[in-house]
Amino acid sequence: MRSRRTTDYVYDRRTMLQNPEAAFERLRADGDVVWSATMRRWLVVSKAAAQAALAHPSLHVYDLFRNFDGIQRRTGVDLAALSRICGWIPFLMDGPRHAILRALFARILAEIRDPYLEALEAASRDLLAAIAQRGGGDLARDYAERLHSEAIGRMLGFPAEARKWIAEMSSSQGSIDFAASVTEMREASRRASALLIRLEQLIAADAAHPFMARIGAHLQGAGLDDNKQTRIECLTTLLLLGRDTIGGTLSLGLAHMLDARGGELSPADWHDGERLSGIGDELIRMSSTVQISIRVAAEDLTLDGQHIGSGDMLMIFLPAANRDPVAFVAPDRMDARNAPHVAFGGGRHLCVGMALSRRIVAMALDHIAVLGTMRALPGRVFDESRNTRKYLCLPIALGAEK
């Protein structure tokens, strides 16, 4: 048997948040797939190895629910609400349940696409108009983090105050993160419980709402229980699945665009050979807001020449794969010549919202481009989440500096 390629790298949250490329560069020097004896898992950093791992039939998703059960038994912490919501997220599972949920959400997204995009366009314009009226603001908290929840809330006829509260509460931090602390998971479960209760109250005012009726019809078509609880759980999952990924993509992508131009974006910068919204997929690649996909080997297998033993865990670093210098012409800048990326995952867990996400990013960039000159301000704050990288705060001012 060939000896393992090894690394002494140990995951550090702060470094991975603030300067992930430094960590990835160090890992690449050790190999595309390397074993960390300290972390006791394989680390995957190249695009080719990531694609192979994501598509491999014997690499299964990590059983997060066993982790929840173990924590509840050991500590007595109640994670029931968190478990309920995570039980609706397709990429957290394999087997029949995964196939059913993936098909369910694909059908729901296809049916609501047009009214959702219409609501999202109105929400985007309104949120940006408020920022423009103030002469600047927080592109993360006041726009990117709110956009998805605003669209869903408007479709359902929720009042403005409720939409804002839902956006604040629907963060996935501490829920699907690998090795999240018990405190983080307890807080995530508290938020999930509060969301379920508030959404039930809001929906109760219009029990025959056509949006919820459509969800019910799709639940029945999937052979799942259709009742008030399952409809609310499904709706909550729709909110969670889009909020952090859209927020992260836009906040990280806009920060990259500002930094690449010395902290200032002028109207002319939105036309660089082609409109930047035309290469929105590059913004998605550069952001790679989902940091890590975890897989566990169901049997012995070989990946990139390395023997992966049954039961071994793999951490697939998607941002590293999406800036792989071997795979991309210009890995560290937006360039339409770059190859397709893996920001949406791959294999049987390829994101069902991929096409919709591309439409959202293109629309957002079109709206942001007409704000005028945008200047970055001090005070950026990263989310502390391990799995979804994004800014919690991204201050900007509008108008050229005088």
C-alpha positions in Angstrom: 0.0 0.0 0.0 1.3 3.5 -0.9 2.0 5.7 2.1 -0.5 8.4 2.8 0.2 12.0 1.8 -0.1 13.8 5.1 -0.3 17.4 6.4 0.2 19.0 9.8 -2.5 21.6 9.0 -5.2 22.1 11.6 -8.4 23.9 10.8 -8.4 27.4 12.3 -11.7 29.2 12.1 -10.3 32.8 12.1 -7.7 32.1 9.4 -10.3 30.3 7.3 -12.6 33.2 7.6 -10.2 36.1 7.0 -7.5 34.6 4.7 -8.6 31.1 3.5 -6.4 31.2 0.4 -3.3 31.2 2.7 -4.5 27.9 4.2 -5.4 26.4 0.8 -2.0 27.3 -0.6 -0.3 25.6 2.3 -2.5 22.5 1.8 -1.9 22.4 -2.0 1.8 22.1 -1.3 1.1 18.8 0.5 -1.2 17.4 -2.2 -4.7 17.5 -3.6 -6.0 14.9 -1.1 -4.0 14.7 2.1 -4.5 13.1 5.5 -4.5 15.2 8.7 -3.5 12.9 11.6 -4.4 15.7 14.0 -7.9 16.1 12.6 -8.2 12.4 11.7 -9.7 13.0 8.3 -8.8 13.6 4.7 -8.7 17.1 3.3 -9.6 17.7 -0.4 -8.5 20.9 -2.1 -8.3 20.4 -5.9 -11.2 20.8 -8.3 -10.7 17.4 -9.9 -10.5 15.6 -6.6 -13.5 17.5 -5.2 -15.6 16.6 -8.3 -14.6 12.9 -8.0 -15.4 12.8 -4.3 -18.8 14.6 -4.7 -19.8 12.1 -7.4 -18.5 8.9 -5.8 -21.3 6.6 -4.9 -19.5 5.2 -1.9 -18.9 8.5 -0.3 -22.0 9.4 1.8 -22.9 12.5 3.7 -22.0 12.8 7.3 -24.8 11.7 9.7 -25.5 15.0 11.4 -28.6 13.5 13.1 -26.6 10.9 15.0 -24.5 13.9 16.3 -27.7 15.7 17.4 -28.9 12.6 19.2 -25.6 12.0 21.0 -25.4 15.6 22.2 -29.0 15.5 23.5 -28.2 12.3 25.4 -25.0 13.5 26.9 -26.0 17.1 27.8 -29.8 17.1 27.9 -29.8 20.1 25.5 -33.0 20.2 23.5 -32.3 20.1 19.8 -35.7 18.9 18.7 -36.6 22.0 16.6 -33.2 21.9 14.9 -33.5 18.2 14.1 -37.0 18.8 12.7 -35.8 21.4 10.2 -32.6 19.7 9.3 -34.7 16.6 8.5 -36.1 18.5 5.5 -32.7 19.5 4.0 -31.8 17.2 1.1 -28.0 17.6 1.1 -27.9 16.4 4.8 -28.9 12.9 3.9 -28.6 10.0 1.4 -30.9 7.2 0.3 -34.7 7.3 -0.3 -35.4 10.3 1.9 -32.8 12.4 0.0 -34.2 11.5 -3.3 -37.8 12.3 -2.2 -36.8 15.7 -0.7 -34.6 16.7 -3.6 -37.5 16.0 -6.1 -39.9 17.8 -3.8 -37.9 21.0 -3.6 -37.1 20.9 -7.3 -40.9 20.8 -8.1 -41.6 23.6 -5.5 -38.9 25.9 -6.9 -40.0 25.3 -10.5 -43.6 26.2 -9.6 -42.9 29.3 -7.6 -40.0 30.6 -9.8 -41.9 33.4 -11.6 -43.8 34.9 -8.6 -40.6 34.5 -6.5 -38.5 36.4 -9.0 -41.1 39.1 -9.3 -41.2 39.5 -5.5 -37.4 39.4 -5.4 -37.0 42.1 -8.0 -39.3 44.4 -6.1 -37.6 43.6 -2.8 -34.1 44.3 -4.3 -35.1 47.6 -5.7 -36.8 48.7 -2.5 -33.8 47.7 -0.2 -31.3 49.4 -2.5 -33.4 52.5 -2.8 -33.4 52.8 1.0 -29.6 52.5 1.0 -29.3 55.1 -1.8 -31.6 57.5 0.0 -29.2 57.4 3.0 -26.2 57.8 0.8 -24.9 54.4 1.8 -25.4 51.6 4.3 -24.6 48.0 5.0 -24.7 45.8 1.9 -24.7 42.7 4.0 -27.3 43.4 6.7 -29.5 45.8 4.8 -29.5 44.0 1.5 -27.8 40.6 0.9 -28.9 39.0 4.1 -32.5 40.2 3.7 -33.1 39.6 0.0 -34.3 36.0 0.0 -36.5 36.3 3.1 -38.0 39.6 1.8 -39.0 37.8 -1.5 -40.6 34.8 0.3 -42.3 37.1 2.8 -43.8 39.3 0.1 -45.1 36.3 -1.7 -46.9 35.3 1.5 -48.2 38.8 2.2 -46.2 39.2 5.5 -45.9 42.7 6.9 -42.6 44.5 6.7 -41.7 44.0 10.3 -42.3 40.3 10.1 -40.1 40.0 7.0 -37.2 41.8 8.7 -37.5 39.6 11.8 -37.6 36.5 9.7 -34.4 37.6 7.8 -32.6 38.1 11.1 -33.7 34.7 12.5 -33.3 32.4 9.5 -29.5 32.1 9.7 -28.2 28.5 9.5 -25.2 29.3 11.8 -24.7 26.5 14.3 -27.1 24.1 12.5 -25.3 22.5 9.6 -21.8 23.5 10.5 -19.3 20.7 11.1 -18.1 20.5 14.7 -20.4 23.3 15.8 -20.3 23.8 19.6 -23.2 22.7 21.8 -23.9 26.4 22.6 -24.1 27.2 18.8 -26.4 24.3 18.2 -28.7 25.2 21.1 -29.0 28.7 19.8 -29.7 27.4 16.3 -32.4 25.2 17.7 -33.9 28.2 19.6 -34.0 30.2 16.4 -35.6 27.3 14.5 -38.3 26.9 17.2 -39.0 30.7 17.2 -39.3 30.6 13.4 -41.7 27.7 13.4 -43.9 29.4 16.0 -43.9 32.8 14.3 -44.6 31.4 10.8 -47.5 29.3 12.1 -48.9 32.5 13.7 -48.5 34.4 10.4 -49.9 31.7 8.3 -52.9 31.2 10.6 -54.2 34.6 9.6 -54.6 33.2 6.0 -55.0 29.5 6.3 -56.1 29.1 2.7 -53.1 31.0 1.3 -52.4 29.6 -2.2 -48.6 29.4 -1.6 -49.1 27.1 1.4 -51.8 25.1 -0.5 -49.2 24.5 -3.3 -46.7 23.3 -0.8 -49.4 20.9 0.6 -50.1 19.6 -2.9 -46.4 18.9 -3.5 -46.1 17.1 -0.1 -49.0 14.9 -1.0 -47.4 14.2 -4.5 -44.2 13.2 -2.8 -46.0 10.7 -0.5 -45.3 12.8 2.6 -47.6 13.8 5.4 -49.5 17.0 4.5 -50.6 18.9 7.6 -50.1 22.4 9.1 -46.8 21.3 10.8 -45.2 19.8 7.7 -46.2 22.8 5.6 -44.6 25.2 8.1 -41.4 23.0 8.3 -41.1 22.9 4.5 -41.6 26.7 4.3 -38.9 27.2 7.1 -36.5 25.1 5.1 -37.1 27.2 2.0 -36.2 30.2 4.0 -33.0 28.7 5.4 -31.8 27.2 2.2 -31.6 30.5 0.4 -30.9 33.1 3.0 -27.2 32.4 3.8 -26.1 31.2 0.4 -27.5 34.3 -1.4 -26.3 36.6 1.4 -22.9 35.1 1.3 -22.5 35.1 -2.5 -23.5 38.7 -2.8 -21.6 40.1 0.2 -18.4 38.2 -0.5 -18.7 38.9 -4.3 -19.3 42.6 -3.9 -16.4 42.9 -1.4 -14.1 41.1 -3.9 -15.2 43.5 -6.6 -14.6 46.5 -4.4 -11.2 45.3 -3.3 -10.1 44.5 -6.8 -10.7 48.1 -7.7 -9.0 49.7 -4.8 -12.1 50.0 -2.7 -14.2 52.0 -5.2 -16.6 50.9 -7.9 -17.6 53.5 -10.4 -20.4 53.2 -13.1 -17.7 52.6 -15.7 -16.3 49.6 -13.8 -19.5 47.7 -14.5 -18.6 47.6 -18.1 -15.3 45.8 -18.6 -15.5 44.2 -22.0 -18.9 42.8 -21.0 -21.3 43.7 -18.2 -20.2 42.2 -15.0 -23.7 40.8 -14.4 -23.1 38.7 -17.5 -20.4 36.8 -15.6 -22.3 36.5 -12.4 -21.3 32.8 -12.3 -17.8 34.0 -11.7 -19.0 36.0 -8.7 -20.5 32.8 -7.4 -17.2 30.9 -8.0 -15.2 33.6 -6.3 -17.6 33.7 -3.3 -18.0 29.9 -2.8 -20.0 30.7 0.2 -20.5 27.0 1.2 -17.1 26.2 2.7 -17.1 22.5 3.2 -18.9 19.4 2.2 -18.3 16.4 4.4 -18.3 12.8 3.2 -17.8 9.5 4.9 -16.5 6.4 3.0 -19.0 3.5 3.1 -16.3 1.2 1.9 -12.6 1.2 0.9 -11.9 3.3 -2.2 -9.1 5.2 -4.0 -9.2 8.9 -4.6 -6.4 10.8 -6.3 -4.2 7.8 -5.7 -4.9 7.7 -2.0 -6.4 4.8 -0.2 -9.5 5.9 1.7 -10.5 3.4 4.3 -14.1 2.5 5.1 -15.3 4.9 7.7 -12.8 7.6 6.9 -14.1 11.2 6.8 -13.3 13.7 4.0 -13.6 17.5 4.2 -14.0 18.8 0.7 -13.0 22.5 0.7 -15.2 24.0 -2.1 -13.5 27.5 -2.1 -10.1 25.8 -2.6 -11.4 23.7 -5.5 -12.9 26.9 -7.0 -9.6 28.7 -6.9 -7.5 25.7 -8.0 -4.6 27.2 -10.1 -4.5 24.0 -12.2 -8.2 24.2 -13.1 -8.7 27.9 -13.8 -7.1 30.4 -16.2 -7.5 33.2 -13.6 -8.3 31.6 -10.3 -8.2 34.8 -8.2 -10.2 37.2 -10.4 -13.5 37.2 -12.2 -12.8 36.1 -15.8 -15.3 34.7 -18.2 -12.7 32.3 -19.6 -12.6 30.3 -16.4 -13.9 26.8 -16.4 -17.2 25.7 -14.6 -17.0 25.6 -10.9 -18.2 23.4 -8.0 -19.8 26.1 -5.8 -23.2 24.2 -6.2 -21.7 20.9 -5.1 -21.9 17.9 -7.5 -23.1 14.4 -8.0 -26.5 13.4 -6.6 -26.4 16.4 -4.2 -26.0 19.0 -6.9 -28.0 22.1 -5.7 -31.5 22.0 -7.0 -31.7 25.8 -6.8 -28.6 26.3 -9.0 -30.5 27.9 -12.0 -32.6 30.1 -9.7 -29.5 31.3 -7.8 -27.8 32.4 -11.1 -30.9 34.4 -11.9 -30.9 36.0 -8.5 -27.2 37.0 -8.7 -27.6 38.5 -12.2 -30.7 40.5 -11.1 -29.0 41.8 -8.0 -25.9 42.9 -10.0 -28.1 44.7 -12.5 -29.8 46.6 -9.7 -26.5 47.4 -7.8 -24.8 48.6 -11.0 -27.1 51.6 -11.2 -26.5 52.9 -7.7 -23.6 55.0 -8.8 -20.1 55.2 -7.4 -19.7 52.9 -4.4 -16.9 53.1 -1.8 -15.9 50.5 0.8 -15.9 51.7 4.4 -14.1 50.3 7.4 -16.0 48.0 9.7 -16.5 44.7 7.8 -17.4 41.8 10.0 -17.3 38.1 9.1 -19.9 35.6 10.1 -18.4 33.1 12.6 -20.1 30.2 10.9 -17.8 27.3 9.9 -19.8 26.1 6.9 -21.2 29.2 5.2 -18.7 32.1 4.8 -20.2 35.5 4.5 -20.1 39.0 5.8 -22.4 40.1 8.6 -21.5 43.7 8.0 -20.3 45.3 4.7 -20.4 49.1 5.0 -20.4 51.2 1.9 -20.9 54.9 0.9 -22.4 56.1 -2.3 -20.9 58.9 -4.3 -17.3 59.7 -5.1 -15.1 60.7 -2.2 -14.5 64.5 -2.0 
